[in-house]
Amino acid sequence: MTAEERNAMWDCRDRFVAELRGDSLLPERTLYIQRQDGGACAIGSLPNGTGALAIDWHTDTCSFAVVNQPQLLIGSYEQEADGFGGMFGFGEKGGSGWLLRLLDGDALLWEAPLLPGITAIADLLYSEDRLLNGKRKKRDVPLWQLRPENAQTCEQILSVWEKLLNTKTAK
């Protein structure tokens, strides 16, 4: 990644955080899932049980929507190995995991597969979230906290978020 690309990512992050602060929408806790294109989708839990925030992050663009009736649907997902099965950077590794779908009522906002050991994921409180609450660094990129987790950790994270969002929906 070039210095210009890193700067573009940080500029995007700075604009995004300023907009969230201006609208008083900084989440208390955020679940990030990295997509295969290098970007991420996320859901943030808003303070005082007021709903959630759906985030769609790409290399140099970021958008968000306030979710009034958040619901996280979690289904099974199978990815078949193809090409060289991920060896030498070719093809995809096979795996079993989950397909996450974020809805606002009946409207689908995003969906993303989560494969333990393959898909990068992070469940971060605001105080630990360097994307939303970090200092700009020359050699880092804003999605640096995402890393693959094992199946047990993924299950724990998904359980927490399913309960968190169902509670918000029930209110």
C-alpha positions in Angstrom: 0.0 0.0 0.0 1.4 3.4 -1.0 1.5 6.4 1.3 -1.2 8.1 -0.9 -3.5 5.1 -0.4 -2.9 5.2 3.4 -3.6 8.9 3.4 -6.8 8.4 1.4 -8.0 5.8 3.9 -7.1 8.1 6.9 -8.8 11.1 5.2 -11.9 9.0 4.7 -11.8 7.8 8.3 -11.4 11.4 9.6 -14.4 12.7 7.5 -16.5 9.7 8.7 -15.7 10.2 12.4 -16.3 14.0 12.2 -19.8 13.3 10.6 -20.6 10.7 13.3 -19.5 13.2 16.1 -21.5 16.0 14.5 -24.7 13.9 14.4 -24.0 12.4 17.9 -23.9 8.9 16.5 -20.6 7.5 17.8 -21.4 3.9 18.8 -20.7 2.4 22.2 -19.6 -0.9 20.7 -19.0 -2.0 17.1 -18.9 -5.3 15.3 -16.6 -5.2 12.2 -16.5 -7.9 9.5 -13.9 -7.7 6.8 -15.2 -8.3 3.3 -13.2 -10.1 0.6 -12.6 -6.8 -1.3 -10.6 -5.5 1.7 -13.4 -3.2 3.0 -15.6 -3.9 6.0 -19.2 -3.8 7.0 -20.1 -3.1 10.6 -22.9 -2.5 13.0 -22.5 -0.1 15.9 -24.6 -0.1 19.1 -25.9 3.4 19.7 -26.0 4.8 23.3 -29.1 4.5 25.5 -30.7 1.7 23.4 -31.6 4.2 20.7 -30.9 1.8 17.8 -27.9 0.9 15.8 -25.6 2.2 13.1 -24.9 0.2 9.8 -21.5 1.0 8.4 -20.2 0.1 4.9 -16.4 0.9 4.7 -14.4 0.7 1.5 -10.8 1.7 0.9 -11.5 5.4 0.5 -15.2 5.7 1.1 -17.5 5.1 4.1 -21.2 5.4 4.5 -23.6 4.7 7.3 -27.3 4.5 8.1 -29.2 4.7 11.3 -31.0 1.4 12.0 -34.2 1.9 13.9 -35.2 -1.8 14.0 -31.9 -3.7 14.0 -32.0 -7.4 13.5 -29.0 -9.6 12.9 -29.9 -12.9 11.1 -27.2 -15.6 11.4 -27.4 -18.6 9.1 -25.0 -21.3 8.1 -22.5 -20.7 5.3 -20.3 -23.1 3.3 -17.5 -21.9 1.1 -16.1 -24.5 -1.4 -12.4 -24.4 -2.1 -11.6 -23.3 -5.6 -8.5 -22.6 -7.7 -5.5 -23.6 -5.6 -7.6 -23.4 -2.4 -6.0 -20.2 -1.4 -2.4 -21.5 -1.8 0.0 -19.0 -3.4 -2.7 -16.4 -3.3 -4.9 -18.1 -5.9 -8.5 -19.2 -5.3 -10.4 -19.4 -2.1 -10.0 -21.6 0.9 -13.0 -23.8 1.7 -14.7 -23.5 5.1 -17.8 -23.6 7.2 -19.1 -20.6 9.0 -22.0 -18.2 9.1 -23.7 -15.8 6.8 -24.6 -12.6 8.6 -27.5 -10.4 7.4 -28.2 -7.0 9.0 -31.7 -5.9 8.6 -33.7 -2.7 9.5 -37.1 -4.2 9.9 -37.5 -6.1 6.6 -34.9 -4.2 4.6 -31.5 -5.8 4.1 -28.7 -3.4 4.8 -25.7 -5.7 4.3 -24.7 -9.3 4.3 -21.3 -10.9 4.9 -19.9 -14.4 5.3 -17.9 -15.2 8.4 -15.5 -18.1 8.2 -13.5 -18.9 11.4 -9.8 -18.6 10.8 -10.3 -16.9 7.4 -12.6 -13.8 7.8 -11.3 -11.0 9.9 -13.7 -9.8 12.7 -13.5 -7.5 15.7 -16.0 -6.7 18.5 -14.8 -3.4 20.0 -15.9 -1.1 22.7 -15.5 2.6 21.7 -12.6 3.0 24.1 -10.7 0.2 22.3 -11.8 1.1 18.7 -8.8 2.7 16.9 -10.9 3.2 13.8 -13.3 5.5 15.5 -11.2 6.6 18.5 -7.6 6.4 17.4 -4.8 8.7 16.4 -3.7 8.9 12.8 -0.5 7.1 12.1 1.7 7.3 9.0 2.3 3.6 8.4 -1.0 2.1 9.6 -4.3 1.8 7.8 -7.7 2.3 9.5 -8.8 -1.3 9.4 -5.8 -2.6 11.3 -7.7 -4.2 14.2 -9.4 -6.9 12.2 -8.0 -10.4 12.3 -9.4 -13.9 11.9 -10.7 -15.5 15.0 -11.3 -19.2 15.9 -14.8 -20.8 15.7 -15.3 -20.5 19.5 -14.5 -16.8 19.6 -16.7 -16.2 16.6 -19.6 -18.0 18.2 -19.2 -15.9 21.4 -19.1 -12.7 19.5 -22.2 -13.6 17.4 -24.1 -14.7 20.5 -23.4 -11.3 22.2 -24.5 -9.3 19.1 -27.6 -11.4 18.5 -28.7 -10.7 22.1 -27.7 -7.0 21.9 -29.7 -6.4 18.7 -32.7 -8.4 19.7 -32.9 -6.4 22.9 -32.8 -3.1 20.9 -35.5 -4.5 18.6 -37.8 -5.6 21.5 -37.8 -2.1 23.0 
